[in-house]
């Protein structure tokens, strides 16, 4: 330590010290930080242009009143929609054209008690969505409409309206599943109690002027995320999962991750080099001859193990869930909205697996200092993310598989009696084969330009949150 101090000269003023540090290599740090910032600005600009050029359609979906289709039908819909995953693309696609994974959002809203299902998706995938819906609900009606978000105040605070909202996050790592629709079926009688029935009833009780929105923003992903679930299973049965790489590697990737990732992608594309994944060591890691702790697990622990493995066995999407409630100030009731919306999502809680909670960084709430300004800032940030159906920014997105998504967003069954729930009035009949057909030009709708959060890249390896 003394030898190191002897190498540092004594300086008469701080400017001399700064010049010495700059001359002895500090310029390299400044250069790397500047290049990193410029690189991120470039990617954000290219990705913003890519997303801004996409034509989106906003579709209202109604299903017949007499439908008896269970949530399994909507699970099949989500499984079909995993086909929009297009891969990472080439280096030119990703870093010059700004290509991002395709995304869509499933929404359930109530305006004055009138409940409606919506889907916002790129126009090029509309045929895929319609085919997926009609395959499960042949008598459904899908109608293109305008975005309801544009009919409310866009900037907050507002003189006439007030707004509350939040993002929902998971309390445990996403490999642990929530309670799904399968658990709401009585195994003896076979009776299915729709978990969304109470939500439909609550949404139908809103007064004129009140609005409640539920948005599930989804980004297509591949199936590499399920390895996190398998690693968690190994950990639960006593195996150790070690990831190659030292703390120096972690620090380097944190500071210069953009350069490391770019170099990796370049070599992989040119020479086909593939990085090695994590390796498991410990009991059971070497094969069937190695002992496992499975026999020592309690019945509850075995159930958790099975549920984690079952979730990892189904395809999923990167997910963001947002809640918004707004109303004229004279009838605005924040506590009633929180109780109704959050209470509905508490139905899917399993305390030893997973549950939903509000994100502390996005919920419209503030205490102590500058409360009005902080609340207005959060209102604007949440409304901007909701309007642009942003799937990144803020809390990292988590993975929900098709079964979990079908539990949270599915069409009502015949026994759901919410009076203002939008349904088709009658079954749709087939047109006669001799009916002459001609094309009708339908104007394409374009959403507002994407928010800044939308231009961020999804992680190559989905984080184990």
C-alpha positions in Angstrom: 0.0 0.0 0.0 2.8 2.4 0.9 4.6 1.5 -2.4 1.4 2.4 -4.3 1.1 5.7 -2.5 4.7 6.5 -3.4 3.9 6.2 -7.1 1.2 9.0 -6.8 2.8 12.4 -6.8 1.7 15.2 -4.5 -0.6 17.8 -6.2 -0.9 21.4 -5.3 -4.5 21.7 -6.6 -7.3 19.4 -7.8 -6.9 20.5 -11.4 -3.4 19.1 -11.5 -4.7 15.8 -10.1 -7.4 15.6 -12.7 -4.9 16.3 -15.5 -2.6 13.6 -14.2 -5.4 11.0 -14.0 -6.5 11.9 -17.5 -3.0 11.6 -18.9 -2.4 8.2 -17.1 -5.3 6.4 -18.7 -8.4 8.3 -17.6 -9.1 9.2 -21.2 -9.8 5.6 -22.0 -12.6 5.4 -19.4 -14.1 8.6 -20.8 -13.9 7.2 -24.3 -15.6 4.0 -23.4 -18.3 5.7 -21.5 -18.9 8.1 -24.4 -19.0 5.3 -27.0 -21.4 3.3 -24.8 -23.7 6.2 -24.5 -23.6 7.0 -28.2 -24.2 3.3 -29.0 -27.3 3.2 -26.8 -28.6 6.4 -28.3 -28.2 4.9 -31.8 -30.0 1.7 -30.9 -32.9 3.6 -29.2 -33.3 5.7 -32.3 -33.3 2.8 -34.7 -35.7 0.7 -32.6 -38.0 3.7 -32.2 -38.1 4.1 -36.0 -38.7 0.3 -36.4 -41.6 0.3 -33.9 -43.0 3.6 -35.3 -43.3 2.1 -38.8 -45.5 -0.8 -37.7 -49.2 -0.6 -38.5 -51.3 -1.7 -35.6 -55.0 -2.6 -35.5 -57.2 -2.3 -32.5 -59.8 -5.1 -32.3 -62.9 -5.5 -30.1 -63.8 -9.2 -29.5 -67.3 -10.4 -28.6 -68.2 -14.1 -28.0 -71.7 -15.6 -28.0 -73.8 -15.5 -24.9 -74.3 -19.3 -24.9 -70.7 -20.3 -25.2 -69.5 -23.2 -23.0 -65.9 -23.0 -24.0 -63.6 -23.2 -20.9 -60.4 -21.2 -20.5 -58.6 -24.1 -22.3 -59.8 -22.7 -25.5 -58.0 -19.4 -24.8 -54.9 -21.3 -23.8 -54.9 -22.8 -27.3 -55.2 -19.3 -28.7 -52.1 -18.2 -26.8 -50.2 -21.3 -27.9 -51.1 -20.5 -31.5 -49.9 -16.9 -31.0 -46.4 -18.1 -30.0 -45.9 -18.5 -33.8 -45.2 -14.7 -34.1 -41.8 -15.3 -32.6 -39.4 -14.4 -35.4 -36.0 -15.0 -33.9 -33.2 -12.5 -33.3 -32.5 -11.9 -36.9 -29.2 -10.9 -38.4 -26.8 -8.3 -37.1 -28.1 -5.9 -39.8 -31.6 -6.5 -38.7 -30.9 -5.9 -35.0 -28.3 -3.1 -35.0 -29.1 -1.2 -38.2 -32.8 -1.7 -38.8 -33.5 -1.9 -35.1 -35.6 -5.1 -35.2 -37.4 -6.1 -32.0 -39.5 -9.1 -31.2 -43.1 -8.8 -32.2 -45.6 -8.0 -29.5 -49.3 -7.6 -28.8 -51.6 -6.8 -25.9 -54.8 -8.4 -24.5 -57.0 -6.0 -22.6 -60.2 -6.0 -20.6 -61.8 -2.7 -19.8 -65.0 -1.3 -18.3 -66.4 2.1 -19.2 -69.4 3.1 -17.1 -70.0 -0.6 -16.4 -69.9 -1.8 -20.0 -67.2 -4.5 -20.2 -65.3 -5.2 -23.4 -62.4 -7.4 -24.6 -59.7 -5.8 -26.8 -56.6 -6.9 -28.6 -54.0 -4.6 -30.1 -51.7 -6.3 -32.6 -49.7 -5.6 -35.8 -51.9 -5.6 -38.9 -49.8 -8.3 -40.5 -50.8 -10.7 -37.7 -54.5 -10.0 -37.8 -55.3 -13.1 -40.0 -53.4 -15.2 -37.5 -55.3 -13.8 -34.5 -58.7 -14.1 -36.3 -57.9 -17.7 -37.2 -56.9 -18.5 -33.7 -60.1 -17.0 -32.2 -62.5 -18.4 -34.8 -60.9 -21.9 -34.4 -62.0 -21.9 -30.7 -65.1 -19.6 -31.0 -66.6 -20.0 -34.5 -69.4 -17.5 -33.6 -67.2 -14.8 -32.2 -67.3 -11.2 -33.7 -64.0 -9.3 -34.2 -64.4 -5.6 -35.1 -61.7 -3.1 -35.8 -62.2 0.1 -33.7 -60.3 3.1 -32.3 -58.1 3.1 -29.2 -60.1 4.0 -26.1 -57.0 5.5 -24.5 -57.2 8.5 -26.8 -60.6 9.4 -25.4 -59.3 10.4 -21.9 -57.0 13.1 -20.7 -53.4 12.5 -21.9 -51.5 14.7 -19.4 -51.8 14.8 -15.6 -52.8 16.3 -13.3 -56.1 17.1 -15.0 -58.7 19.7 -13.8 -61.7 17.4 -14.3 -60.4 13.8 -13.9 -58.2 11.9 -11.5 -56.3 8.6 -12.1 -54.8 5.7 -10.2 -52.9 2.8 -11.5 -50.0 0.4 -11.1 -48.1 -2.4 -12.7 -48.4 -5.8 -11.2 -45.3 -7.9 -10.4 -44.7 -11.3 -9.0 -43.5 -11.7 -5.4 -41.2 -14.6 -6.3 -39.2 -15.6 -9.3 -41.3 -16.2 -12.3 -40.5 -19.9 -12.5 -43.0 -20.4 -9.7 -46.5 -20.4 -11.2 -49.6 -18.7 -10.1 -52.9 -20.5 -9.4 -54.4 -21.4 -12.8 -57.9 -22.2 -14.0 -57.3 -25.9 -13.5 -57.4 -25.4 -9.8 -60.8 -23.7 -10.0 -62.5 -26.9 -11.2 -64.1 -29.3 -8.6 -62.5 -32.7 -9.2 -65.5 -34.6 -7.8 -68.4 -32.8 -9.5 -66.5 -31.4 -12.5 -68.0 -28.0 -11.9 -65.9 -25.0 -13.0 -66.1 -21.8 -11.1 -64.8 -19.0 -13.3 -62.2 -17.0 -11.4 -62.9 -14.0 -13.6 -66.7 -14.0 -12.7 -66.1 -11.7 -9.7 -64.0 -9.4 -11.8 -66.7 -9.2 -14.5 -69.3 -8.4 -11.8 -67.1 -5.7 -10.3 -66.4 -4.1 -13.6 -70.2 -4.1 -14.4 -70.8 -2.0 -11.2 -68.8 1.0 -12.3 -70.9 4.2 -12.6 -71.2 6.4 -15.6 -67.9 8.2 -16.1 -65.8 5.7 -14.3 -63.3 3.6 -16.2 -61.2 0.6 -15.2 -58.6 -0.9 -17.6 -56.6 -4.1 -17.4 -53.7 -4.5 -19.9 -51.6 -7.6 -20.5 -48.7 -6.6 -22.8 -47.0 -9.6 -24.3 -43.7 -10.1 -26.2 -43.0 -13.3 -28.1 -40.0 -15.2 -26.9 -38.4 -18.6 -27.5 -38.3 -21.4 -25.0 -34.9 -20.8 -23.6 -36.5 -19.3 -20.4 -37.6 -22.8 -19.3 -34.0 -23.6 -18.4 -34.3 -21.3 -15.4 -37.2 -23.5 -14.2 -35.1 -26.7 -14.7 -32.3 -25.1 -12.7 -34.7 -24.3 -9.9 -35.9 -27.9 -9.9 -32.3 -29.1 -9.5 -31.8 -26.7 -6.7 -34.9 -27.9 -4.9 -33.8 -31.5 -5.0 -30.3 -30.6 -3.7 -28.3 -30.2 -6.9 -26.0 -27.2 -7.4 -26.2 -25.2 -10.5 -23.0 -23.3 -11.2 -22.6 -20.7 -13.9 -19.3 -20.4 -15.6 -17.7 -17.0 -15.3 -15.9 -15.2 -12.5 -16.8 -11.9 -10.8 -14.4 -10.2 -13.1 -16.4 -11.5 -16.1 -19.6 -10.2 -14.5 -18.1 -6.8 -13.9 -16.7 -6.6 -17.4 -20.1 -7.5 -18.9 -21.8 -4.9 -16.7 -19.5 -2.1 -17.9 -18.9 -3.1 -21.5 -21.8 -5.5 -22.1 -22.7 -3.9 -25.4 -19.2 -4.6 -26.8 -19.2 -8.2 -25.4 -22.6 -9.0 -26.8 -21.8 -7.5 -30.2 -18.5 -9.4 -30.4 -20.3 -12.6 -29.4 -23.0 -12.2 -32.0 -20.4 -11.4 -34.7 -18.3 -14.4 -34.1 -21.4 -16.6 -33.7 -22.9 -15.5 -37.0 -19.6 -15.8 -38.9 -18.1 -18.9 -37.4 -21.0 -20.6 -35.6 -19.4 -20.5 -32.2 -22.0 -21.1 -29.4 -21.5 -20.3 -25.8 -21.7 -22.9 -23.2 -24.5 -22.8 -20.6 -24.5 -23.4 -16.9 -23.4 -26.8 -15.6 -24.9 -28.6 -12.7 -22.8 -30.2 -10.0 -23.6 -31.9 -6.8 -25.9 -34.8 -5.8 -27.7 -36.1 -8.9 -25.7 -34.0 -11.3 -23.7 -36.8 -12.7 -26.6 -39.1 -13.7 -28.9 -41.6 -12.1 -26.2 -43.1 -9.9 -25.8 -39.9 -7.9 -28.0 -39.5 -4.9 -30.8 -36.9 -4.7 -32.7 -35.2 -1.9 -36.0 -36.0 -3.5 -36.9 -38.6 -0.9 -36.4 -36.1 2.0 -38.8 -33.5 0.6 -42.1 -32.9 2.4 -45.4 -33.4 0.5 -45.7 -29.6 0.1 -42.2 -29.3 -1.2 -42.9 -32.0 -3.7 -46.0 -30.2 -4.9 -43.9 -27.0 -5.4 -41.4 -29.0 -7.3 -44.0 -30.5 -9.6 -45.7 -27.1 -10.2 -42.4 -25.4 -11.2 -41.6 -28.2 -13.6 -45.1 -28.2 -15.1 -44.9 -24.4 -15.7 -41.6 -24.8 -17.5 -43.1 -27.4 -19.8 -45.4 -24.9 -21.6 -44.5 -22.0 -24.0 -44.9 -18.5 -22.6 -44.5 -14.8 -23.3 -42.6 -12.0 -21.6 -45.4 -10.2 -19.8 -46.3 -6.8 -18.3 -49.6 -6.3 -16.5 -51.0 -2.8 -15.8 -54.1 -1.6 -14.0 -55.7 1.8 -14.5 -58.7 3.4 -12.9 -59.9 6.9 -13.8 -63.0 9.0 -13.2 -64.3 12.5 -12.8 -63.0 14.0 -9.6 -66.5 14.2 -8.0 -67.0 10.4 -8.2 -63.4 9.2 -8.1 -63.0 6.4 -5.5 -59.4 5.1 -5.4 -59.9 2.7 -2.5 -62.9 1.0 -4.2 -60.9 0.5 -7.4 -57.9 -0.9 -5.6 -60.1 -3.3 -3.7 -61.9 -4.5 -6.8 -59.0 -4.8 -9.2 -56.3 -6.1 -6.8 -58.8 -8.4 -5.0 -59.6 -10.1 -8.3 -55.9 -10.8 -8.9 -55.4 -12.1 -5.4 -57.6 -15.1 -6.4 -54.6 -16.4 -8.3 -52.3 -16.4 -5.3 -50.6 -19.5 -3.9 -48.5 -18.4 -0.9 -45.9 -21.1 -1.3 -45.7 -20.6 -5.1 -46.4 -17.1 -6.4 -48.8 -14.1 -6.1 -49.3 -10.7 -7.7 -48.5 -7.4 -5.9 -48.2 -3.7 -6.9 -44.9 -2.5 -8.2 -43.6 0.1 -5.8 -41.9 2.1 -8.5 -44.9 2.4 -10.8 -48.0 2.6 -8.5 -49.6 6.1 -8.4 -48.8 6.9 -4.8 -46.4 9.2 -2.9 -45.7 10.2 0.7 -44.0 13.0 2.6 -42.3 15.3 0.1 -43.6 16.9 -3.1 -46.6 14.6 -3.2 -48.6 16.3 -6.0 -45.6 16.5 -8.3 -44.5 12.9 -7.7 -48.0 11.6 -8.2 -48.4 13.6 -11.5 -45.1 12.2 -12.7 -46.1 8.6 -12.0 -49.5 9.2 -13.6 -47.9 10.5 -16.8 -45.4 7.7 -16.9 -48.0 5.0 -16.4 -50.4 6.5 -18.9 -47.6 6.8 -21.5 -46.5 3.2 -21.0 -50.2 2.0 -21.2 -50.9 4.0 -24.3 -47.9 2.6 -26.1 -48.4 -1.0 -24.8 -44.8 -0.9 -23.6 -43.4 -4.2 -22.5 -40.1 -3.0 -21.1 -38.9 -0.3 -18.9 -39.2 -0.1 -15.2 -39.5 -3.5 -13.5 -38.2 -6.2 -15.8 -40.9 -8.3 -17.6 -41.6 -11.8 -16.3 -42.6 -14.9 -18.1 -46.2 -16.3 -17.9 -47.0 -19.5 -19.8 -50.1 -20.0 -21.9 -52.0 -21.6 -19.1 -51.4 -18.7 -16.8 -52.3 -16.2 -19.4 -55.6 -18.0 -20.2 -56.4 -17.9 -16.5 -56.0 -14.1 -16.4 -57.7 -13.2 -19.7 -60.4 -15.4 -21.1 -63.9 -15.0 -22.4 -66.9 -15.6 -20.1 -68.8 -18.8 -20.0 -72.5 -19.2 -20.1 -73.0 -19.0 -16.3 -71.4 -15.6 -16.0 -74.3 -13.2 -15.6 -72.6 -9.8 -15.6 -75.4 -7.6 -17.2 -73.3 -5.2 -19.2 -70.7 -7.7 -20.4 -70.3 -7.4 -24.2 -71.4 -10.5 -26.0 -72.8 -11.3 -29.5 -76.5 -11.2 -29.5 -76.9 -14.4 -31.6 -75.0 -17.1 -33.3 -73.4 -16.3 -36.6 -74.7 -18.2 -39.6 -72.7 -19.2 -42.7 -73.3 -17.0 -45.8 -74.7 -18.7 -48.9 -72.0 -19.9 -51.3 -73.6 -18.0 -54.2 -73.3 -14.6 -52.5 -71.2 -12.3 -54.6 -68.1 -11.0 -52.9 -66.0 -7.8 -53.4 -63.2 -6.3 -51.4 -63.9 -3.3 -49.1 -61.0 -1.0 -48.4 -60.6 -0.6 -44.7 -58.3 2.3 -43.5 -55.4 1.2 -41.4 -55.1 2.6 -38.0 -51.8 3.7 -36.6 -51.0 3.9 -33.0 -49.1 6.9 -31.4 -45.3 6.7 -31.7 -43.8 4.3 -29.2 -42.7 5.5 -25.8 -39.0 5.6 -25.0 -39.3 2.4 -22.9 -40.4 0.5 -26.0 -37.1 1.0 -27.7 -35.2 -1.0 -25.2 -33.9 -4.5 -26.1 -35.2 -7.6 -24.4 -32.4 -9.5 -22.5 -30.7 -12.2 -24.5 -31.0 -14.5 -21.5 -34.2 -13.8 -19.6 -33.2 -12.9 -16.0 -34.2 -15.2 -13.2 -36.1 -12.6 -11.3 
